[in-house]
Amino acid sequence: MMNVAMPEFAHRTVLLDEAVDALNLTAPAALAGPAETTGVRADGIYIDGTFGRGGHSRLILSRLGANARLFGFDKDLQAIATAAAIDDARFAIVHDSFATMRTAMAARGVTQVDGILLDLGISSPQVDDAARGFSFRNDGPLDMRMDTTRGMSAAQWLAIETEQQLEKVIRDYGEERFAFQIAKAIVARRAVEPISSTRQLAGIVANAVKTREKGKDPATRTFQAIRIFINQELEDLAAGLNEAYAMLAPGARMVVISFHSLEDRIVKQFFASKVKVEQPDRRLPIRAVDLPQPLMKLVAKMKPSDQEVQENPRARSAVMRVAERLQDRLPAQQPTRLPPAKGAR
C-alpha cells in the first residue's frame, strides 16, 4: 500500500448516533418501524459507503455482533490509511467509490446486505488541509481531487475547459448567478498566467462577483461547483443510490446524509420513486393484491439538533433521509452470509 502522509485535523462526524440508530441494528424507539421489521440485526452485513475518518464505522462496529461484517468504501487515500488502523477482523475497506459497490461486493462473495450508510460531501480534514486544494481560506495547490491517484486536478481542468462549459458547471453545480462573469474572468486570467492555487482562484472570483451574500465568501459556490464536477459527485450519487438499493435485503435500510440542495434533491427524488409506484387505470379488472406495490417506505427525515449545530457549525446544512426496502412479493434471496471473520470473537 502507498504510504500517505496523515496531517492531523479535527473531524466531528455529523449526526453520528442518529445515523447509526437509523440502520436499526437494535430498533431504537425513535425510528422503530412495524414489529415485523424491527429487532436486532446485529449479526448482519453492512456498508459504510463513505468511510471518511471512520466515525460512523467505529460506532457501527461497537454495536455489531461477533459474526457481523462491515465494509467501508472511500476514494480518499488518507481515509484508506485511517481505515487501515482499525484492528477488527469484522471490518474491511475498499479504495473506490460507493458507486461501484455491487461489483466490489460481488468480488467478496456478497450479494445482499442488511443496511447501507452514505455520508455525502467533503470531510473537515479535506477542507482544512490546504494541500488538498478544497478550501479558499488557506492558500494551496488547486487540486480538489478526493482520489489523488486518478483524473485531472482542478488546475488542469481550468486550464483547458471552454468558457461555455466553465459557466455551465459553475451555474449548475454551484447555483451561482454570476457564473457567466466568473467563467469569463477565469478565461481572461489563464491567458496571462496559469491558475494553480486556491488563493488565485478565490481572488478571480471575488473580483468577478460584484455583490456579496451575507456571511458567505464570494468563492464558496464556485469552489463547490468545481469540486463536485472534478469528483463527479452527483453522477456517483445517482449511480450509488441504484447500486445500494439493489443490494438491500428486504427490511434493510438505506441512510443518506446530504449537505447541499443538489445532493438532497437527488436522494429525495430517488426515495420517492421507490415509494410511489405508478398504478394502472382503475377501470381495469385487476385485483388489489395484484396492483404494483411500493418498493420502499420512508422512515425518517432529520436535521442536526440546535446543540449539534452550535458545537459543530459545519453540520448546519445536513439533512438525513432514511428509507427501508419492503418485502418482495415473491420470496427474496436471502443475504449472502459470510463465515465469521478469522479472529472474530
LUMFIDO-562238 format. One line per field, with one value per residue (C-alpha): x, y, z; residue number from 1; residue in one letter. Coordinates in Angstrom, 1 decimal, m for minus. Layout:
<nodes>
xx <- c(X,...)
yy <- c(Y,...)
zz <- c(Z,...)
lumvo <- c(NUM,...)
sedren <- c(A,...)
</nodes>
This chain:
<nodes>
xx <- c(0.0,1.2,2.4,0.3,1.1,m1.6,m1.8,m3.8,m7.1,m10.1,m13.1,m16.6,m18.9,m22.3,m25.5,m23.3,m25.7,m28.8,m27.4,m26.3,m29.6,m31.4,m29.7,m32.0,m29.3,m31.3,m34.5,m34.4,m37.8,m37.3,m37.0,m38.6,m41.0,m43.7,m42.9,m42.2,m39.3,m37.7,m35.5,m31.8,m29.9,m26.5,m25.1,m25.7,m23.6,m23.4,m21.8,m20.4,m20.2,m18.3,m15.7,m14.1,m12.3,m14.4,m16.7,m19.8,m17.9,m16.4,m19.8,m21.4,m18.7,m19.3,m22.9,m22.4,m22.2,m19.3,m20.4,m21.3,m19.3,m18.8,m17.4,m16.2,m15.7,m13.7,m11.9,m9.5,m6.1,m5.9,m9.3,m7.9,m4.8,m7.1,m9.2,m6.0,m5.6,m8.9,m7.8,m11.1,m11.5,m15.1,m14.1,m12.7,m12.0,m12.4,m10.5,m13.2,m16.4,m19.6,m21.0,m19.1,m20.4,m22.2,m19.2,m16.8,m19.1,m19.7,m16.0,m16.1,m19.0,m21.7,m24.9,m27.2,m26.7,m28.6,m28.0,m26.1,m25.0,m23.9,m22.5,m22.0,m19.9,m16.5,m15.0,m13.5,m9.9,m10.1,m11.3,m8.8,m5.7,m4.6,m2.5,m5.7,m6.9,m10.6,m10.7,m10.3,m9.5,m5.9,m3.6,m2.6,m2.3,m5.6,m6.2,m9.7,m9.5,m10.8,m8.7,m5.4,m4.4,m7.0,m8.3,m7.5,m6.9,m9.0,m6.0,m5.6,m9.3,m9.4,m6.5,m8.3,m12.1,m14.2,m15.7,m19.2,m18.6,m17.0,m20.1,m22.4,m20.5,m20.4,m24.0,m25.4,m23.3,m22.7,m26.1,m24.0,m25.9,m22.6,m21.4,m21.0,m18.9,m16.7,m16.1,m15.2,m12.7,m11.1,m10.5,m9.1,m6.7,m5.5,m4.5,m2.0,m0.8,m1.7,m4.3,m2.6,m3.5,m6.7,m5.9,m5.6,m8.9,m10.6,m9.3,m10.5,m14.0,m14.0,m13.2,m15.9,m18.7,m20.0,m22.4,m21.9,m24.1,m24.2,m21.9,m20.6,m17.3,m17.9,m15.8,m18.0,m20.3,m17.5,m15.3,m18.3,m19.1,m15.6,m15.2,m18.5,m17.5,m13.9,m15.1,m18.2,m20.1,m23.6,m23.1,m21.6,m24.6,m27.2,m25.3,m24.6,m28.3,m29.2,m26.4,m27.3,m31.0,m30.2,m28.1,m30.6,m32.3,m36.0,m36.3,m32.8,m32.4,m30.5,m29.4,m28.2,m26.8,m26.5,m25.1,m26.5,m29.7,m28.3,m27.5,m30.6,m32.8,m31.4,m31.8,m35.4,m36.4,m34.8,m36.6,m39.9,m39.5,m39.4,m42.2,m44.7,m45.3,m47.4,m50.8,m52.8,m56.1,m58.7,m61.1,m59.0,m60.1,m57.1,m57.3,m55.9,m53.4,m52.0,m51.5,m47.9,m46.6,m44.2,m40.6,m39.5,m41.1,m39.9,m38.7,m37.3,m36.1,m33.9,m31.6,m28.9,m30.1,m29.5,m26.9,m25.0,m25.0,m23.8,m20.9,m20.2,m21.3,m20.5,m23.4,m26.0,m26.8,m27.0,m30.2,m30.6,m33.1,m33.9,m35.8,m36.4,m36.7,m40.0,m40.6,m40.6,m43.8,m42.0,m39.7,m36.5,m33.0,m31.5,m28.5,m25.2,m23.8,m20.1,m18.4,m17.2,m14.1,m11.0,m10.2,m13.7,m14.9)
yy <- c(0.0,3.5,5.5,8.5,11.5,11.9,15.5,16.0,17.8,17.8,16.0,15.7,13.2,14.8,13.0,10.2,8.5,9.3,7.8,4.6,4.3,4.6,1.5,m0.3,m2.5,m2.6,m1.0,2.2,3.6,6.9,5.2,1.8,0.5,m2.2,m5.1,m7.5,m5.2,m4.3,m6.4,m7.0,m7.2,m7.0,m10.1,m8.8,m7.4,m3.6,m1.0,2.4,3.9,7.0,5.9,9.4,9.3,6.4,7.9,6.1,2.9,2.7,3.2,0.6,m1.9,m1.2,m2.3,m5.3,m8.9,m11.2,m12.7,m9.4,m7.8,m4.1,m2.9,0.7,2.5,5.7,7.3,9.3,7.7,9.4,7.8,4.4,5.0,5.8,2.7,0.5,1.4,m0.3,m3.6,m5.5,m8.7,m7.9,m4.8,m4.3,m1.2,m0.7,2.0,3.0,5.0,3.6,3.8,0.5,m1.3,m4.1,m5.2,m4.7,m6.7,m9.5,m10.0,m10.6,m13.0,m10.7,m10.0,m8.6,m6.5,m5.5,m1.8,1.0,4.4,7.2,10.4,12.6,15.6,16.6,16.0,18.6,17.2,17.5,21.1,22.1,20.6,23.4,20.9,19.2,22.4,22.3,25.5,29.2,30.1,28.8,29.0,25.7,23.9,23.8,20.1,19.3,15.5,13.2,10.4,12.0,8.9,9.4,12.1,15.7,18.2,21.4,23.4,21.1,21.3,25.1,25.4,23.6,23.9,26.1,29.3,27.9,24.7,26.6,28.8,25.7,23.9,26.9,27.7,24.2,22.7,25.9,27.5,30.7,33.6,35.2,32.1,34.0,36.7,34.2,32.0,35.0,36.1,32.7,32.5,36.0,35.3,31.9,33.7,35.7,33.1,29.6,29.4,27.0,28.0,28.3,31.9,32.8,31.3,32.9,36.3,35.9,35.0,37.9,40.4,39.0,38.8,42.4,41.6,39.6,37.1,37.9,35.6,33.8,34.2,35.0,32.0,29.5,28.5,28.3,26.1,23.8,23.6,22.8,20.2,18.5,18.4,17.2,14.3,13.5,13.6,13.8,11.1,8.9,9.6,8.8,5.5,4.7,5.0,2.5,0.2,0.5,m0.2,m3.3,m4.7,m4.1,m7.2,m6.9,m4.9,m3.4,0.4,3.0,6.1,9.1,12.4,15.2,18.7,20.8,21.0,19.3,16.2,16.2,16.7,13.5,11.5,12.8,12.0,8.6,7.5,9.0,6.9,3.7,4.7,6.0,3.4,4.1,2.4,1.1,2.6,2.0,0.8,m2.3,m5.6,m6.0,m7.4,m5.3,m8.0,m7.8,m4.0,m2.7,m2.3,0.3,m0.9,1.1,3.1,6.3,6.0,9.4,12.8,14.5,17.5,18.1,19.5,23.1,21.9,19.9,22.9,25.1,22.7,22.0,24.8,22.7,20.4,23.2,22.2,18.5,16.5,12.8,10.7,7.1,4.6,0.8,m1.8,m3.6,m7.4,m8.6,m10.2,m13.4,m14.9,m12.9,m14.4,m14.4,m12.2,m14.0,m14.8,m14.8,m17.1,m15.4,m13.4,m15.1,m13.9,m12.7,m13.3)
zz <- c(0.0,m0.8,2.2,2.7,4.9,7.5,8.8,12.0,11.5,13.8,12.5,14.1,12.5,11.8,13.0,14.4,16.7,14.7,11.5,13.2,15.1,11.8,10.5,13.0,14.5,17.7,16.6,18.7,19.7,17.9,14.5,15.0,12.3,12.4,14.7,11.8,10.6,13.9,16.1,16.4,13.1,14.8,13.0,9.5,6.7,6.5,4.2,5.2,1.7,2.8,5.4,5.8,9.1,10.4,12.9,11.7,11.0,14.5,16.1,13.9,14.8,18.5,18.1,15.8,16.8,16.5,13.2,11.5,8.8,7.9,4.6,4.1,0.8,0.2,m2.7,m0.5,0.2,3.6,4.5,3.4,5.6,8.6,7.9,7.9,11.6,12.6,14.1,13.8,11.8,11.0,9.1,5.5,3.5,m0.3,m2.1,m4.5,m4.9,m3.4,m6.9,m7.6,m4.5,m6.3,m8.3,m5.4,m3.0,m5.5,m5.7,m2.0,m2.2,m1.0,m3.0,m0.3,2.8,5.9,5.8,3.9,5.2,2.9,4.4,1.4,0.5,1.9,5.3,7.6,7.3,3.5,3.8,6.5,4.7,2.4,0.4,m0.9,m2.6,m1.5,0.5,m0.4,3.2,3.0,0.0,m1.5,m4.9,m6.8,m6.8,m5.3,m6.2,m3.5,m5.1,m6.0,m8.0,m10.7,m13.0,m13.6,m10.9,m10.8,m12.1,m15.1,m15.9,m15.6,m18.0,m20.9,m20.4,m22.7,m21.3,m22.0,m20.1,m17.2,m17.0,m17.1,m14.3,m12.0,m12.6,m12.4,m9.6,m7.6,m8.2,m8.8,m10.5,m11.6,m13.4,m16.7,m15.2,m13.3,m16.3,m18.4,m15.7,m15.4,m19.2,m19.2,m16.4,m17.7,m20.9,m18.8,m16.3,m15.1,m12.4,m10.0,m6.4,m4.4,m3.5,m7.2,m8.0,m4.9,m6.0,m9.5,m8.3,m5.7,m8.4,m10.7,m8.2,m7.6,m4.8,m1.6,0.2,3.9,5.9,2.8,0.9,m2.8,m3.8,m1.9,m4.7,m7.4,m5.2,m4.5,m8.2,m9.3,m6.6,m7.4,m11.1,m10.7,m8.4,m10.4,m7.1,m8.4,m11.0,m8.3,m6.1,m8.7,m9.6,m6.0,m4.9,m7.5,m6.5,m2.8,m3.4,m5.5,m2.6,0.2,1.6,2.5,5.7,5.3,5.5,3.5,5.4,3.5,4.8,2.4,2.8,0.0,m2.0,m5.2,m3.3,m1.2,m4.2,m5.9,m2.7,m2.1,m5.7,m5.6,m2.5,m3.8,m7.0,m4.8,m2.5,m5.1,m7.8,m10.9,m10.7,m13.7,m14.8,m12.1,m14.7,m15.5,m13.8,m11.6,m8.1,m5.3,m4.4,m8.0,m8.0,m8.1,m4.5,m3.1,m3.1,m0.1,2.7,4.1,7.7,8.7,7.7,10.3,10.7,13.3,16.7,17.6,20.1,17.4,15.1,17.9,18.7,15.0,12.6,9.6,10.5,9.9,6.3,6.9,6.1,6.8,5.0,5.8,3.7,4.2,1.5,1.6,1.4,m2.2,m3.3,m4.2,m1.7,m1.8,m2.0,1.5,2.1,1.4,4.8,5.1,7.6,10.8,10.1,11.3,14.8,15.5,18.9)
lumvo <- c(1,2,3,4,5,6,7,8,9,10,11,12,13,14,15,16,17,18,19,20,21,22,23,24,25,26,27,28,29,30,31,32,33,34,35,36,37,38,39,40,41,42,43,44,45,46,47,48,49,50,51,52,53,54,55,56,57,58,59,60,61,62,63,64,65,66,67,68,69,70,71,72,73,74,75,76,77,78,79,80,81,82,83,84,85,86,87,88,89,90,91,92,93,94,95,96,97,98,99,100,101,102,103,104,105,106,107,108,109,110,111,112,113,114,115,116,117,118,119,120,121,122,123,124,125,126,127,128,129,130,131,132,133,134,135,136,137,138,139,140,141,142,143,144,145,146,147,148,149,150,151,152,153,154,155,156,157,158,159,160,161,162,163,164,165,166,167,168,169,170,171,172,173,174,175,176,177,178,179,180,181,182,183,184,185,186,187,188,189,190,191,192,193,194,195,196,197,198,199,200,201,202,203,204,205,206,207,208,209,210,211,212,213,214,215,216,217,218,219,220,221,222,223,224,225,226,227,228,229,230,231,232,233,234,235,236,237,238,239,240,241,242,243,244,245,246,247,248,249,250,251,252,253,254,255,256,257,258,259,260,261,262,263,264,265,266,267,268,269,270,271,272,273,274,275,276,277,278,279,280,281,282,283,284,285,286,287,288,289,290,291,292,293,294,295,296,297,298,299,300,301,302,303,304,305,306,307,308,309,310,311,312,313,314,315,316,317,318,319,320,321,322,323,324,325,326,327,328,329,330,331,332,333,334,335,336,337,338,339,340,341,342,343,344,345)
sedren <- c(M,M,N,V,A,M,P,E,F,A,H,R,T,V,L,L,D,E,A,V,D,A,L,N,L,T,A,P,A,A,L,A,G,P,A,E,T,T,G,V,R,A,D,G,I,Y,I,D,G,T,F,G,R,G,G,H,S,R,L,I,L,S,R,L,G,A,N,A,R,L,F,G,F,D,K,D,L,Q,A,I,A,T,A,A,A,I,D,D,A,R,F,A,I,V,H,D,S,F,A,T,M,R,T,A,M,A,A,R,G,V,T,Q,V,D,G,I,L,L,D,L,G,I,S,S,P,Q,V,D,D,A,A,R,G,F,S,F,R,N,D,G,P,L,D,M,R,M,D,T,T,R,G,M,S,A,A,Q,W,L,A,I,E,T,E,Q,Q,L,E,K,V,I,R,D,Y,G,E,E,R,F,A,F,Q,I,A,K,A,I,V,A,R,R,A,V,E,P,I,S,S,T,R,Q,L,A,G,I,V,A,N,A,V,K,T,R,E,K,G,K,D,P,A,T,R,T,F,Q,A,I,R,I,F,I,N,Q,E,L,E,D,L,A,A,G,L,N,E,A,Y,A,M,L,A,P,G,A,R,M,V,V,I,S,F,H,S,L,E,D,R,I,V,K,Q,F,F,A,S,K,V,K,V,E,Q,P,D,R,R,L,P,I,R,A,V,D,L,P,Q,P,L,M,K,L,V,A,K,M,K,P,S,D,Q,E,V,Q,E,N,P,R,A,R,S,A,V,M,R,V,A,E,R,L,Q,D,R,L,P,A,Q,Q,P,T,R,L,P,P,A,K,G,A,R)
</nodes>
